[in-house]
Amino acid sequence: MAGFDRPTPGVAIVGTGAIGRAVAHRLLAGGRDVTVWNRTESRARELVDAGALPARSVREAVSSSTLVLLTVKDHAAAEQCLAQLDPDLSGRTIVGMYTGTPSEARLAAQRVASLGAQYLDAGIQASPEMIGTDAATILYSGAPQAFEQHRTTLELLSQPRFVGTAPEAAAVWDLALFGVWYDAQLGLLRALETARAAGVDLVEFSRTASTQLGHVVAAVSATVSEMQQRSYPAGPADLTEHLTVLRHLIELRAGRRLGDGGLPEVVARIEALIAAGRGGEGLTATVE
Ligand SMILES: NC(=O)c1ccc[n+]([C@@H]2O[C@H](COP(=O)([O-])OP(=O)(O)OC[C@H]3O[C@@H](n4cnc5c(N)ncnc54)[C@H](OP(=O)(O)O)[C@@H]3O)[C@@H](O)[C@H]2O)c1
């Protein structure tokens, strides 16, 4: 086992699931020395066959390299891996490369700092097959010097985007961006479920649904500008008109498998704004 004071400039991958495997293959293709450890040893074998060095323990993997990527399932798994390490990891950067919450990112940063290493939190906006392509974005936050030190290696995986020195910044971006996808996709599923239950032709319906989704995309920059300027013009409908439609929608969605999408909270917010004399404003006023 390599001594803890002599890491190579290679990369250790802890966790060779779908993301870990994709990351390791890309780093190998990019000419990096890659050491791999996986809880279930057999799942790391394909990477060893491809040229990675096998580690017999998390400790051995971490001791081998200056950059350690924790590509495990979640924060609990990362904690279990970190618990196996000695507090003498100076010179190393540990990256939490899994989907987690902002508070988990803060805990991981504290844990890694207590081991003497630098921490980066990563949010993966990519599927395994996108790793290493222009379609992949990976968000990083935490120690800026660690990001700069390893930037060329991280660039092999995606367009790396440093989003803040607070350790939780990448998790905030990551979850908020996943939220955009879930809200849009679940909104589509609710609409399709309702249409199907009413015997509507789904292919016909989906053409107009696509146009509606396009309206959301087209309004992104105007919405941001309204929030920045704290100015909420009504646009095609004001809050009193939105209220009527949203009440109809809650009635239509009653008893549906995917629920009402939290619309009662939005309606309560709109009612409060109307009561405050702001019924002539637009929907963006609800986030003030
Ligand atoms: N796959 C995607 O498209 C995607 C996209 C964006 C973000 N992510 C995120 O990336 C992370 C990894 O996802 P994945 O798709 O690679 O998951 P995965 O294929 O299920 O792999 C999970 C990895 O975590 C390891 N693991 C689980 N529990 C462990 C523990 N207690 N101790 C040590 N190792 C443990 C597994 O080891 P074993 O082989 O021994 O089970 C495996 O290597 C997740 O947080 C996921 O949300 C994934």
The ligand as an SDF file (V2000), in Angstrom:
LIG
                    3D

 48 52  0  0  0  0  0  0  0  0999 V2000
  -26.9460    7.1640  -12.8770 N   0  0  0  0  0  0  0  0  0  0  0  0
  -27.3290    8.3880  -13.2100 C   0  0  0  0  0  0  0  0  0  0  0  0
  -27.8790    8.6310  -14.2880 O   0  0  0  0  0  0  0  0  0  0  0  0
  -27.0620    9.5430  -12.2850 C   0  0  0  0  0  0  0  0  0  0  0  0
  -27.2240   10.8590  -12.7540 C   0  0  0  0  0  0  0  0  0  0  0  0
  -26.9730   11.9320  -11.9060 C   0  0  0  0  0  0  0  0  0  0  0  0
  -26.5720   11.6790  -10.6020 C   0  0  0  0  0  0  0  0  0  0  0  0
  -26.4300   10.3880  -10.1590 N   0  0  0  0  0  0  0  0  0  0  0  0
  -26.0280   10.1770   -8.7580 C   0  0  0  0  0  0  0  0  0  0  0  0
  -24.7400    9.6030   -8.7280 O   0  0  0  0  0  0  0  0  0  0  0  0
  -24.6380    8.7340   -7.5930 C   0  0  0  0  0  0  0  0  0  0  0  0
  -24.1950    7.3560   -8.0690 C   0  0  0  0  0  0  0  0  0  0  0  0
  -25.1950    6.8730   -8.9410 O   0  0  0  0  0  0  0  0  0  0  0  0
  -24.9970    5.5220   -9.7630 P   0  0  0  0  0  0  0  0  0  0  0  0
  -25.9920    5.5620  -10.8570 O   0  0  0  0  0  0  0  0  0  0  0  0
  -23.5570    5.2820  -10.0680 O   0  0  0  0  0  0  0  0  0  0  0  0
  -25.4960    4.4410   -8.6590 O   0  0  0  0  0  0  0  0  0  0  0  0
  -25.2420    2.8640   -8.6700 P   0  0  0  0  0  0  0  0  0  0  0  0
  -24.9960    2.3610  -10.0480 O   0  0  0  0  0  0  0  0  0  0  0  0
  -26.3650    2.2630   -7.9030 O   0  0  0  0  0  0  0  0  0  0  0  0
  -23.8980    2.6780   -7.8340 O   0  0  0  0  0  0  0  0  0  0  0  0
  -23.8750    2.9500   -6.4680 C   0  0  0  0  0  0  0  0  0  0  0  0
  -22.4590    2.7370   -5.9580 C   0  0  0  0  0  0  0  0  0  0  0  0
  -22.4390    3.0310   -4.5600 O   0  0  0  0  0  0  0  0  0  0  0  0
  -21.8500    1.9110   -3.8900 C   0  0  0  0  0  0  0  0  0  0  0  0
  -22.3810    1.8310   -2.5300 N   0  0  0  0  0  0  0  0  0  0  0  0
  -23.6760    1.8190   -2.1640 C   0  0  0  0  0  0  0  0  0  0  0  0
  -23.7730    1.7620   -0.8180 N   0  0  0  0  0  0  0  0  0  0  0  0
  -22.5020    1.7300   -0.3430 C   0  0  0  0  0  0  0  0  0  0  0  0
  -21.9330    1.6770    0.9620 C   0  0  0  0  0  0  0  0  0  0  0  0
  -22.7120    1.6530    2.0520 N   0  0  0  0  0  0  0  0  0  0  0  0
  -20.5960    1.6800    1.0740 N   0  0  0  0  0  0  0  0  0  0  0  0
  -19.8060    1.7110   -0.0300 C   0  0  0  0  0  0  0  0  0  0  0  0
  -20.2740    1.7560   -1.2970 N   0  0  0  0  0  0  0  0  0  0  0  0
  -21.6100    1.7810   -1.4420 C   0  0  0  0  0  0  0  0  0  0  0  0
  -22.2250    0.7120   -4.7320 C   0  0  0  0  0  0  0  0  0  0  0  0
  -21.3930   -0.3680   -4.4150 O   0  0  0  0  0  0  0  0  0  0  0  0
  -21.8880   -1.8990   -4.6920 P   0  0  0  0  0  0  0  0  0  0  0  0
  -21.5250   -2.1890   -6.1290 O   0  0  0  0  0  0  0  0  0  0  0  0
  -21.1310   -2.7010   -3.7150 O   0  0  0  0  0  0  0  0  0  0  0  0
  -23.3750   -1.9450   -4.4590 O   0  0  0  0  0  0  0  0  0  0  0  0
  -21.9630    1.2810   -6.1150 C   0  0  0  0  0  0  0  0  0  0  0  0
  -20.5950    1.3160   -6.4090 O   0  0  0  0  0  0  0  0  0  0  0  0
  -26.0130    8.7300   -6.9160 C   0  0  0  0  0  0  0  0  0  0  0  0
  -26.0350    9.6600   -5.8560 O   0  0  0  0  0  0  0  0  0  0  0  0
  -26.9370    9.2070   -8.0360 C   0  0  0  0  0  0  0  0  0  0  0  0
  -28.0970    9.8520   -7.5230 O   0  0  0  0  0  0  0  0  0  0  0  0
  -26.6540    9.3260  -10.9740 C   0  0  0  0  0  0  0  0  0  0  0  0
  1  2  1  0
  2  3  2  0
  2  4  1  0
  4  5  1  0
  4 48  2  0
  5  6  2  0
  6  7  1  0
  7  8  2  0
  8  9  1  0
  8 48  1  0
  9 10  1  0
  9 46  1  0
 10 11  1  0
 11 12  1  0
 11 44  1  0
 12 13  1  0
 13 14  1  0
 14 15  2  0
 14 16  1  0
 14 17  1  0
 17 18  1  0
 18 19  2  0
 18 20  1  0
 18 21  1  0
 21 22  1  0
 22 23  1  0
 23 24  1  0
 23 42  1  0
 24 25  1  0
 25 26  1  0
 25 36  1  0
 26 27  1  0
 26 35  1  0
 27 28  2  0
 28 29  1  0
 29 30  1  0
 29 35  2  0
 30 31  1  0
 30 32  2  0
 32 33  1  0
 33 34  2  0
 34 35  1  0
 36 37  1  0
 36 42  1  0
 37 38  1  0
 38 39  2  0
 38 40  1  0
 38 41  1  0
 42 43  1  0
 44 45  1  0
 44 46  1  0
 46 47  1  0
M  CHG  2   8   1  16  -1
M  END
$$$$
